[in-house]
Amino acid sequence: MQPFPSLMKPVELSLEGDPTWNEAKNVAYELACTGDEDPMLMSWFDQATGKFSPSCCKCDIADGPAWEIYGKNHGGRLRISINDDRYVFIYT
């Protein structure tokens, strides 16, 4: 059985310097708002700290980290990667 193809749109952004969490989150939100008036953040990842949400997801699944699978399976349609996955945000 073939898995369903991902309907998620990937977006890669490069920000100069070392953006803070809040700077990256604000840029991602502004971008998500261009396609939706009220986007919902489903999951996120901060590579430097290793923090992610939802934090209840503790395992890696064959298709990727659990936080990312959660985002895809709960309506995530936009994956915003900032500075080569330094920060990742998944929005509806």
N, C-alpha and C positions, 0 to 999 in steps of 0.2 A: 504494500500500500504506500503510495506517495504522500508525503506530508503536504498540507495546504501551503501554498506559497505565502510569504509574508506580505501583508497589505501595507506594511509600515513604510513610510517615506523617509529615507535617510538624508540628513542634512549635515554637512561637515563645515564647521566654522573655525577660522584661525583668528585669535585675538592676540594683539601685541602684548609683550611682557608676560607677567604671571598674574592673570586675573584672579580676584578673590572669588569665593563661593557666591557672594551676593551679586557681584558684577556679572559673573557667568549666568546665574539664575535669571537676572533681569534681562540680559540679552536674549536668552532662550525664550523667556516669556513674551517679549516683544515680537520675536519672530513667530511664535505660535499664534499670537493674536492676529497676524496678518491673514491667516486662513480660518480663524474662528474667533468670534467676539468674546467668548468665554471658555478658553481652553482649560482643561483640567490636567494637572500634572499627576501622572499615574505612578511613575517611578523615576528614580535618579541614582546617580553613582558619582562619588568623588574619589578619583584614583589615588591621590596623595594621602588621604586619611584612611582610605579603605571603607569609608562609610557609604551606606546605601539605604534606600527606602523602596519598598517596605522592608524594615529590618528583621521582620519575622522570617524572611526567606534566607535560609542559611546554607543551602547546598547549591552545587553547580549541577546542571542537568546537561545531557548530551548536546542540546541545542544552544547552550549558553548559560550565563549566570542566572540564578533564580529570580533576582530582581528584574532582569530584562524580560524573562519569560512571563513574569507576572504582568509587566506593563503591556506586552503584546496581547496577552490573554484577557486583559481587562479594558479593552477598547483603545489601547495606544495605537495611534496612526502616524505619529511624527516622532522620529528619533533624532534628537539634536546632539551632535558630538562637538565639543569645543576643545580645540588643541589636541587632536588625536586621542580622544576619549579621556582626556584629563578630567573633564566633566561630561556626563551624559544625562540628558533629560528626555523622558518619554511622555508625550502629551496626547490627549484625545484629539 
